[in-house]
Amino acid sequence: VVRIEMQIFRTILSNCGAGIVMGTLVTHLADDNWLIRLQVVHVIILALLSCQSDPTLSYREIASTLALVLEDPKSKVRFYALHCLALLGDFLGHKQLIAAVRPQLSQEAECQLLNRLKDPSLPVLKGSLVIFPAGSSAVDSSLPSRSATPTMTSRTYT
């Protein structure tokens, strides 16, 4: 089932444009249910790994929106957001990423992000799974190092 869901997800991304799909998803980053926020960040990671060359994506806007998630009350949501921002840092370059997110970050969140960016390991897509780096020095090692595909503002990223 997961493989079929991933095929459907990739078809939606390619037909609609990943930026448009993300513009719809990010509104749910403010949901009261932390599991929904967690899965939205996970889906954003999937989209970034699946559609790196999609012209509808604006990495700076995605990063700016995700920076707010580093203040989420749930540690797992912050864990995913930190890895997602590290991935965006790889795409944009660390300096551009920091410039895009600094206005939204507290000093503590900025320190966490800078520490995470020192670690070169990044989430990768293997089939229908997102594999998170194990033992990252910048994240709580008690959090999961692997995760399966998932069972703020509304804007279109162009």
Helices and strands as residue ranges (DSSP letters): H 2-16, H 18-25, G 26-30, H 34-50, H 59-67, G 68-71, H 75-92, H 94-101, G 102-104, H 107-118, E 124-126, E 129-131, E 146-148
